[in-house]
Amino acid sequence: QVQLVESGGGLVQPGGSLRLSCAASGRAFSVYAMGWFRQAPGKEREFVACISASGATTHYSDSVKGRFAISRDNAKNTVYLRMNSLKTEDTAVYYCAARTFTVCLPNSRYDYWGQGTQVTVSS
């Protein structure tokens, strides 16, 4: 199994920035495509971004494209989500997920999930 632990969440003001990190314990991290998802209270979990195993390919949801950036450092077994120009609607629990394939595909099946980290955007 792969274990994922998110960190970096917190309270920020609208227009601010935040970087989330996801540390993986598995030895095959560099072979897995990775994704970020979020879930707001009372709403379904939604896709945010994903990145291929090599980091060469990324995809973003329309709601965050141009504001968020996903990246990874395979040497550190870590994936990141840089969030800029944050809006109140970005408030949610953000989850890191791993897919046991090298290809990054939005809303495809992901096999491993972290516990989530809370991001609150409020003045």
Backbone as JSON Lines, residues from 0, in Angstrom:
{"i":0,"aa":"Q","n":[0.81,-1.2,0.0],"ca":[0.0,0.0,0.0],"c":[0.85,1.26,0.0]}
{"i":1,"aa":"V","n":[0.2,2.35,-0.4],"ca":[0.8,3.66,-0.36],"c":[0.06,4.48,0.68]}
{"i":2,"aa":"Q","n":[0.8,5.11,1.57],"ca":[0.21,5.99,2.56],"c":[0.54,7.44,2.22]}
{"i":3,"aa":"L","n":[-0.47,8.29,2.28],"ca":[-0.34,9.69,1.9],"c":[-0.73,10.58,3.07]}
{"i":4,"aa":"V","n":[0.06,11.6,3.31],"ca":[-0.2,12.54,4.39],"c":[-0.12,13.96,3.85]}
{"i":5,"aa":"E","n":[-1.25,14.68,3.9],"ca":[-1.29,16.06,3.44],"c":[-0.92,17.02,4.58]}
{"i":6,"aa":"S","n":[-0.4,18.16,4.2],"ca":[-0.09,19.21,5.16],"c":[-0.09,20.55,4.45]}
{"i":7,"aa":"G","n":[-0.08,21.62,5.22],"ca":[0.0,22.95,4.65],"c":[-1.3,23.72,4.62]}
{"i":8,"aa":"G","n":[-2.39,23.09,5.01],"ca":[-3.66,23.79,5.03],"c":[-3.72,24.81,6.15]}
{"i":9,"aa":"G","n":[-4.73,25.66,6.09],"ca":[-4.89,26.68,7.1],"c":[-5.89,27.74,6.69]}
{"i":10,"aa":"L","n":[-5.87,28.84,7.41],"ca":[-6.77,29.97,7.15],"c":[-6.04,31.06,6.39]}
{"i":11,"aa":"V","n":[-6.6,31.47,5.27],"ca":[-6.03,32.55,4.47],"c":[-7.13,33.5,4.04]}
{"i":12,"aa":"Q","n":[-6.75,34.73,3.73],"ca":[-7.7,35.72,3.26],"c":[-7.91,35.6,1.76]}
{"i":13,"aa":"P","n":[-9.07,36.02,1.26],"ca":[-9.29,36.01,-0.19],"c":[-8.18,36.74,-0.91]}
{"i":14,"aa":"G","n":[-7.72,36.16,-2.01],"ca":[-6.62,36.73,-2.77],"c":[-5.26,36.24,-2.33]}
{"i":15,"aa":"G","n":[-5.21,35.53,-1.22],"ca":[-3.96,35.03,-0.71],"c":[-3.51,33.76,-1.39]}
{"i":16,"aa":"S","n":[-2.38,33.23,-0.92],"ca":[-1.8,32.02,-1.5],"c":[-1.48,31.01,-0.41]}
{"i":17,"aa":"L","n":[-1.41,29.77,-0.82],"ca":[-1.12,28.68,0.1],"c":[-0.53,27.53,-0.71]}
{"i":18,"aa":"R","n":[0.41,26.81,-0.12],"ca":[0.96,25.63,-0.77],"c":[0.72,24.4,0.08]}
{"i":19,"aa":"L","n":[0.07,23.42,-0.51],"ca":[-0.17,22.15,0.15],"c":[0.9,21.15,-0.24]}
{"i":20,"aa":"S","n":[1.22,20.27,0.68],"ca":[2.19,19.21,0.42],"c":[1.56,17.86,0.73]}
{"i":21,"aa":"C","n":[2.01,16.86,0.02],"ca":[1.54,15.49,0.24],"c":[2.75,14.58,0.23]}
{"i":22,"aa":"A","n":[3.04,13.99,1.37],"ca":[4.18,13.09,1.51],"c":[3.72,11.65,1.39]}
{"i":23,"aa":"A","n":[4.39,10.88,0.54],"ca":[4.04,9.49,0.31],"c":[5.06,8.57,0.94]}
{"i":24,"aa":"S","n":[4.57,7.49,1.53],"ca":[5.45,6.53,2.18],"c":[5.82,5.36,1.28]}
{"i":25,"aa":"G","n":[5.09,5.16,0.21],"ca":[5.34,4.04,-0.68],"c":[6.63,4.16,-1.46]}
{"i":26,"aa":"R","n":[7.18,3.03,-1.83],"ca":[8.44,3.01,-2.57],"c":[8.25,3.23,-4.06]}
{"i":27,"aa":"A","n":[7.02,3.07,-4.55],"ca":[6.74,3.2,-5.97],"c":[6.11,4.54,-6.32]}
{"i":28,"aa":"F","n":[6.35,5.56,-5.52],"ca":[5.76,6.87,-5.74],"c":[6.03,7.41,-7.14]}
{"i":29,"aa":"S","n":[7.23,7.24,-7.62],"ca":[7.62,7.79,-8.91],"c":[6.92,7.12,-10.09]}
{"i":30,"aa":"V","n":[6.24,6.02,-9.85],"ca":[5.52,5.29,-10.9],"c":[4.04,5.69,-10.94]}
{"i":31,"aa":"Y","n":[3.56,6.38,-9.92],"ca":[2.15,6.7,-9.8],"c":[1.82,8.11,-10.26]}
{"i":32,"aa":"A","n":[0.75,8.23,-11.02],"ca":[0.17,9.54,-11.24],"c":[-0.48,10.0,-9.95]}
{"i":33,"aa":"M","n":[-0.48,11.3,-9.7],"ca":[-1.01,11.84,-8.46],"c":[-2.07,12.89,-8.74]}
{"i":34,"aa":"G","n":[-3.01,13.01,-7.82],"ca":[-4.07,13.97,-7.99],"c":[-4.41,14.68,-6.7]}
{"i":35,"aa":"W","n":[-5.01,15.86,-6.85],"ca":[-5.57,16.6,-5.72],"c":[-7.07,16.73,-5.93]}
{"i":36,"aa":"F","n":[-7.82,16.49,-4.88],"ca":[-9.27,16.62,-4.87],"c":[-9.67,17.47,-3.69]}
{"i":37,"aa":"R","n":[-10.89,17.95,-3.7],"ca":[-11.38,18.73,-2.56],"c":[-12.86,18.45,-2.34]}
{"i":38,"aa":"Q","n":[-13.28,18.64,-1.1],"ca":[-14.67,18.42,-0.74],"c":[-15.11,19.48,0.26]}
{"i":39,"aa":"A","n":[-16.1,20.26,-0.14],"ca":[-16.67,21.27,0.72],"c":[-17.82,20.66,1.51]}
{"i":40,"aa":"P","n":[-18.18,21.24,2.66],"ca":[-19.28,20.7,3.46],"c":[-20.57,20.59,2.66]}
{"i":41,"aa":"G","n":[-21.19,19.43,2.71],"ca":[-22.45,19.21,2.02],"c":[-22.34,19.0,0.53]}
{"i":42,"aa":"K","n":[-21.13,18.94,0.01],"ca":[-20.93,18.76,-1.42],"c":[-20.1,17.51,-1.7]}
{"i":43,"aa":"E","n":[-20.18,17.05,-2.93],"ca":[-19.41,15.89,-3.34],"c":[-17.95,16.26,-3.57]}
{"i":44,"aa":"R","n":[-17.1,15.27,-3.45],"ca":[-15.69,15.48,-3.72],"c":[-15.49,15.78,-5.2]}
{"i":45,"aa":"E","n":[-14.64,16.74,-5.5],"ca":[-14.41,17.13,-6.88],"c":[-12.92,17.13,-7.22]}
{"i":46,"aa":"F","n":[-12.65,16.87,-8.48],"ca":[-11.29,16.87,-8.99],"c":[-10.74,18.29,-9.04]}
{"i":47,"aa":"V","n":[-9.48,18.44,-8.68],"ca":[-8.81,19.74,-8.72],"c":[-7.69,19.74,-9.75]}
{"i":48,"aa":"A","n":[-6.76,18.8,-9.62],"ca":[-5.61,18.75,-10.5],"c":[-4.96,17.38,-10.43]}
{"i":49,"aa":"C","n":[-4.2,17.03,-11.45],"ca":[-3.44,15.8,-11.42],"c":[-2.15,15.98,-12.19]}
{"i":50,"aa":"I","n":[-1.21,15.09,-11.94],"ca":[0.1,15.16,-12.57],"c":[0.57,13.75,-12.88]}
{"i":51,"aa":"S","n":[1.18,13.56,-14.04],"ca":[1.66,12.24,-14.44],"c":[2.84,11.83,-13.57]}
{"i":52,"aa":"A","n":[3.2,10.56,-13.67],"ca":[4.27,10.02,-12.83],"c":[5.59,10.76,-13.02]}
{"i":53,"aa":"S","n":[5.89,11.13,-14.24],"ca":[7.13,11.84,-14.53],"c":[7.04,13.33,-14.24]}
{"i":54,"aa":"G","n":[5.83,13.84,-14.11],"ca":[5.63,15.26,-13.92],"c":[5.52,16.04,-15.21]}
{"i":55,"aa":"A","n":[5.57,15.36,-16.33],"ca":[5.57,16.03,-17.63],"c":[4.18,16.54,-18.03]}
{"i":56,"aa":"T","n":[3.13,15.91,-17.53],"ca":[1.78,16.26,-17.93],"c":[0.93,16.61,-16.72]}
{"i":57,"aa":"T","n":[0.15,17.68,-16.83],"ca":[-0.76,18.08,-15.76],"c":[-2.13,18.4,-16.33]}
{"i":58,"aa":"H","n":[-3.15,18.29,-15.49],"ca":[-4.51,18.66,-15.84],"c":[-5.14,19.4,-14.67]}
{"i":59,"aa":"Y","n":[-6.03,20.33,-14.98],"ca":[-6.69,21.13,-13.97],"c":[-8.18,21.24,-14.26]}
{"i":60,"aa":"S","n":[-8.96,21.36,-13.21],"ca":[-10.37,21.66,-13.39],"c":[-10.5,23.1,-13.86]}
{"i":61,"aa":"D","n":[-11.6,23.4,-14.54],"ca":[-11.81,24.75,-15.05],"c":[-11.86,25.79,-13.94]}
{"i":62,"aa":"S","n":[-12.34,25.4,-12.78],"ca":[-12.51,26.33,-11.69],"c":[-11.19,26.81,-11.08]}
{"i":63,"aa":"V","n":[-10.12,26.04,-11.27],"ca":[-8.83,26.41,-10.66],"c":[-7.75,26.69,-11.69]}
{"i":64,"aa":"K","n":[-8.0,26.4,-12.94],"ca":[-6.99,26.58,-13.98],"c":[-6.54,28.04,-14.03]}
{"i":65,"aa":"G","n":[-5.23,28.23,-14.04],"ca":[-4.67,29.57,-14.05],"c":[-4.37,30.1,-12.67]}
{"i":66,"aa":"R","n":[-4.93,29.48,-11.64],"ca":[-4.71,29.92,-10.27],"c":[-3.91,28.9,-9.46]}
{"i":67,"aa":"F","n":[-4.13,27.63,-9.73],"ca":[-3.45,26.56,-9.0],"c":[-2.38,25.92,-9.87]}
{"i":68,"aa":"A","n":[-1.37,25.36,-9.24],"ca":[-0.31,24.66,-9.95],"c":[0.11,23.42,-9.17]}
{"i":69,"aa":"I","n":[0.05,22.27,-9.82],"ca":[0.48,21.03,-9.2],"c":[1.9,20.71,-9.65]}
{"i":70,"aa":"S","n":[2.69,20.17,-8.76],"ca":[4.05,19.78,-9.08],"c":[4.45,18.6,-8.2]}
{"i":71,"aa":"R","n":[5.57,17.98,-8.53],"ca":[6.03,16.86,-7.72],"c":[7.54,16.8,-7.7]}
{"i":72,"aa":"D","n":[8.05,16.23,-6.64],"ca":[9.48,16.0,-6.48],"c":[9.63,14.53,-6.13]}
{"i":73,"aa":"N","n":[9.92,13.73,-7.13],"ca":[9.99,12.28,-6.91],"c":[11.14,11.88,-5.99]}
{"i":74,"aa":"A","n":[12.18,12.67,-5.95],"ca":[13.29,12.39,-5.05],"c":[12.88,12.52,-3.6]}
{"i":75,"aa":"K","n":[11.87,13.35,-3.33],"ca":[11.37,13.56,-1.97],"c":[10.05,12.84,-1.71]}
{"i":76,"aa":"N","n":[9.55,12.1,-2.7],"ca":[8.26,11.41,-2.58],"c":[7.16,12.37,-2.16]}
{"i":77,"aa":"T","n":[7.12,13.52,-2.79],"ca":[6.19,14.57,-2.4],"c":[5.54,15.21,-3.62]}
{"i":78,"aa":"V","n":[4.25,15.49,-3.5],"ca":[3.52,16.24,-4.51],"c":[3.0,17.51,-3.86]}
{"i":79,"aa":"Y","n":[2.94,18.59,-4.62],"ca":[2.56,19.9,-4.1],"c":[1.37,20.47,-4.86]}
{"i":80,"aa":"L","n":[0.66,21.36,-4.2],"ca":[-0.39,22.13,-4.85],"c":[-0.24,23.57,-4.41]}
{"i":81,"aa":"R","n":[0.24,24.42,-5.33],"ca":[0.35,25.84,-5.06],"c":[-0.96,26.51,-5.45]}
{"i":82,"aa":"M","n":[-1.57,27.2,-4.52],"ca":[-2.85,27.84,-4.74],"c":[-2.68,29.35,-4.62]}
{"i":83,"aa":"N","n":[-2.96,30.05,-5.7],"ca":[-2.87,31.5,-5.73],"c":[-4.25,32.1,-5.96]}
{"i":84,"aa":"S","n":[-4.38,33.38,-5.66],"ca":[-5.64,34.11,-5.86],"c":[-6.82,33.35,-5.28]}
{"i":85,"aa":"L","n":[-6.68,32.92,-4.06],"ca":[-7.69,32.09,-3.43],"c":[-9.01,32.83,-3.25]}
{"i":86,"aa":"K","n":[-10.1,32.1,-3.44],"ca":[-11.44,32.61,-3.29],"c":[-12.14,31.87,-2.16]}
{"i":87,"aa":"T","n":[-13.2,32.46,-1.63],"ca":[-13.95,31.81,-0.57],"c":[-14.51,30.47,-1.01]}
{"i":88,"aa":"E","n":[-14.82,30.34,-2.29],"ca":[-15.35,29.09,-2.83],"c":[-14.32,27.98,-2.87]}
{"i":89,"aa":"D","n":[-13.05,28.31,-2.63],"ca":[-12.01,27.3,-2.57],"c":[-11.96,26.61,-1.21]}
{"i":90,"aa":"T","n":[-12.73,27.1,-0.27],"ca":[-12.76,26.51,1.07],"c":[-13.24,25.07,0.99]}
{"i":91,"aa":"A","n":[-12.44,24.16,1.5],"ca":[-12.76,22.74,1.44],"c":[-11.66,21.94,2.15]}
{"i":92,"aa":"V","n":[-11.92,20.66,2.33],"ca":[-10.88,19.74,2.73],"c":[-10.22,19.24,1.46]}
{"i":93,"aa":"Y","n":[-8.91,19.37,1.39],"ca":[-8.17,18.97,0.21],"c":[-7.5,17.63,0.44]}
{"i":94,"aa":"Y","n":[-7.68,16.73,-0.52],"ca":[-7.15,15.37,-0.42],"c":[-6.13,15.09,-1.5]}
{"i":95,"aa":"C","n":[-5.09,14.42,-1.13],"ca":[-4.1,13.92,-2.06],"c":[-4.43,12.48,-2.39]}
{"i":96,"aa":"A","n":[-4.26,12.09,-3.65],"ca":[-4.59,10.74,-4.07],"c":[-3.55,10.21,-5.04]}
{"i":97,"aa":"A","n":[-3.38,8.9,-5.04],"ca":[-2.43,8.24,-5.93],"c":[-3.15,7.24,-6.82]}
{"i":98,"aa":"R","n":[-2.74,7.17,-8.06],"ca":[-3.28,6.24,-9.02],"c":[-2.17,5.29,-9.46]}
{"i":99,"aa":"T","n":[-2.47,3.99,-9.47],"ca":[-1.44,3.0,-9.78],"c":[-1.22,2.85,-11.29]}
{"i":100,"aa":"F","n":[-1.11,3.99,-11.94],"ca":[-0.79,4.08,-13.35],"c":[0.05,5.33,-13.54]}
{"i":101,"aa":"T","n":[0.78,5.39,-14.63],"ca":[1.63,6.55,-14.87],"c":[0.89,7.72,-15.5]}
{"i":102,"aa":"V","n":[-0.24,7.45,-16.12],"ca":[-0.99,8.47,-16.84],"c":[-1.88,9.25,-15.88]}
{"i":103,"aa":"C","n":[-1.9,10.56,-16.04],"ca":[-2.76,11.44,-15.25],"c":[-4.08,11.63,-15.99]}
{"i":104,"aa":"L","n":[-5.18,11.23,-15.35],"ca":[-6.51,11.35,-15.94],"c":[-7.48,11.94,-14.92]}
{"i":105,"aa":"P","n":[-8.1,13.08,-15.25],"ca":[-9.07,13.68,-14.33],"c":[-10.26,12.76,-14.07]}
{"i":106,"aa":"N","n":[-10.65,12.68,-12.81],"ca":[-11.82,11.91,-12.38],"c":[-11.74,10.42,-12.7]}
{"i":107,"aa":"S","n":[-10.57,9.93,-12.95],"ca":[-10.39,8.5,-13.11],"c":[-10.24,7.85,-11.73]}
{"i":108,"aa":"R","n":[-10.12,6.54,-11.71],"ca":[-10.01,5.85,-10.44],"c":[-8.67,6.11,-9.76]}
{"i":109,"aa":"Y","n":[-8.74,6.47,-8.5],"ca":[-7.55,6.63,-7.68],"c":[-7.59,5.61,-6.56]}
{"i":110,"aa":"D","n":[-6.45,5.02,-6.28],"ca":[-6.39,3.85,-5.42],"c":[-6.03,4.15,-3.97]}
{"i":111,"aa":"Y","n":[-5.34,5.23,-3.72],"ca":[-4.91,5.57,-2.37],"c":[-5.24,7.02,-2.08]}
{"i":112,"aa":"W","n":[-5.65,7.27,-0.83],"ca":[-6.08,8.61,-0.43],"c":[-5.48,9.01,0.9]}
{"i":113,"aa":"G","n":[-5.17,10.28,1.02],"ca":[-4.72,10.82,2.29],"c":[-5.9,11.18,3.17]}
{"i":114,"aa":"Q","n":[-5.61,11.67,4.36],"ca":[-6.66,11.99,5.33],"c":[-7.27,13.37,5.1]}
{"i":115,"aa":"G","n":[-6.63,14.19,4.31],"ca":[-7.14,15.51,4.0],"c":[-6.55,16.6,4.87]}
{"i":116,"aa":"T","n":[-6.52,17.81,4.34],"ca":[-6.09,18.98,5.08],"c":[-7.07,20.12,4.81]}
{"i":117,"aa":"Q","n":[-7.46,20.83,5.85],"ca":[-8.48,21.87,5.73],"c":[-7.89,23.16,5.2]}
{"i":118,"aa":"V","n":[-8.55,23.71,4.19],"ca":[-8.21,25.02,3.66],"c":[-9.43,25.91,3.81]}
{"i":119,"aa":"T","n":[-9.28,27.0,4.54],"ca":[-10.37,27.94,4.76],"c":[-9.96,29.31,4.24]}
{"i":120,"aa":"V","n":[-10.75,29.83,3.31],"ca":[-10.5,31.15,2.73],"c":[-11.58,32.09,3.25]}
{"i":121,"aa":"S","n":[-11.19,33.0,4.1],"ca":[-12.16,33.9,4.72],"c":[-11.46,35.16,5.2]}
{"i":122,"aa":"S","n":[-12.19,36.26,5.21],"ca":[-11.67,37.52,5.72],"c":[-12.0,37.7,7.19]}
